[in-house]
Amino acid sequence: MKTKKIVIIGSGFSSLSASCYLAKHGFDVTVLEKNKTTGGRARQLKKDGFVFDIGPTFYWMPDVFERFFKDFNTHSSNFYSLNKLHPAYQIYFGKKDSISIADNFEDIKQTFENIEKGSGAKLQKFINKAHRNYNIAIKDLVYKPGEHVFEIINHKTFLKLYEFVLTIKHQVSGYVKSKQLQKILEFPVLFLGAKPSNTPSFYNFMNYADFKLGTWHPKGGMYEVVKAMTTLAQSLGVKIITDSEVENIEIKNKSVTGVTTNSSYFPCDILLSGADYHHTETLLPKALRQYSESYWDKKTFAPSALLFYVGFNKKLQNVSHHTLFFDTDFEAHAKTIYDTKEWAEKPLFYASFPSITDATTAPEGKEAGIFLIPIAPDVEDTPEIREHYFNQLMDRIETITGESVKKHILFKESYCVNNFKEDYHSYKGNAYGLANTLTQTHVLRPKLKSKKVNNLYFCGQLTVPGPGVPPSLISGKIVSDLILKYH
């Protein structure tokens, strides 16, 4: 029997994951990547001896990564070295006012207790509930393809229905009264791309991932995971072609017959797109698109981002590897992202200084800094706006941490809405895909399998299960299972 050819558009985490599973099952797999390197949004910037992850910087849910590698009879340790961060991260609430989250739960409970008497025991109850939800989510929900609602409604989830109506914000406020502790418990759901006030409380399993599974760092950065998956895929026979943008999808009798890139034609029996879902459908005739422009326009998207990659000529003392600056009004900032869709006057921001724990990411005696401001998709993006916010960030860091940084800047590079559109055809320049709100959970997300084209599939953060690196690995697995089911 002829080996079926599968073409995969894009080489992000979901595409690389799917390519490995499909090659393992005997398909002839070719990955076509628009950019010069694999990884999709998880690319790398190297400059003057500094190394920056352009995309994801947090390594959470290590069990999902290990499950992936175990499926191929190997381990992450065969490809990269992991370090558990201590502290996991630090949050600044004001001038020289910060809380560090330890690398073990007992110390975290004590931190809570020191801030609010009795909150240590309440945190234990909260995390016990989060642990149960984590087990349900990982074992019963996220590895399901979202074909019908009965995948997620069973005796376990039926008893949890109220947790899909209750929000994280409401739940958290019932456990702790301290505004600082509430912000710490609300922080992990930001990875799901929605406000805590719009995120079902069932997603508190992210708190279990945070406090119990810990925050890790692959030596060399998150791009080491991309390199590992690329190596694994190629060892399984996957062909990866970079600098190869898919410009046209050939259709005959409602089936894909092949794709045309900027230089070649690739016939295929099955097409899988890990590229932007909306963009992929624009390559189809209108009659074969599942979702209209108005459908996408009405969806709640996770934020886009303004990012800066900065080289400093000294080591920084008053920050941690991961440092969050929550010194402003989160509700006001969130409103600009999800409601008014404009630039925030004084946004919260996140900073990563990987060279604090990883000497390979900066020259000796120097520091690499990555800064991220969550913003609304499709906001105006100009050099002047980027410069304004960079100056604001540097001023606030100096004020809040008490450390001089501006005069120690060697260089900076920026990345924003226009870059996301240009590099990834990202819908409205979003950075994280579709938010995980109640009405955009699992079966209510865009489908993995096209309803209009017989052999067209999708994976990644605009489909099931959702945004984030671990969900993207899972998306690659479940779409490959779906392809096996129908082909």
Helices and strands as residue ranges (DSSP letters): E 5-9, H 13-24, E 28-32, E 44-47, E 50-53, H 62-70, G 76-78, E 82-84, E 89-94, E 97-101, H 105-115, H 119-136, I 137-141, G 149-151, H 155-158, H 161-165, H 168-173, H 179-186, G 187-192, G 201-204, H 205-208, I 209-213, E 216-218, H 223-235, E 239-241, E 246-252, E 255-261, E 265-267, E 270-273, H 277-282, G 286-288, H 293-298, E 304-312, E 322-325, H 330-338, E 349-352, G 354-356, G 359-361, E 367-375, H 383-401, G 406-408, E 409-415, H 417-424, G 427-429, G 438-440, G 442-444, E 456-458, H 469-486
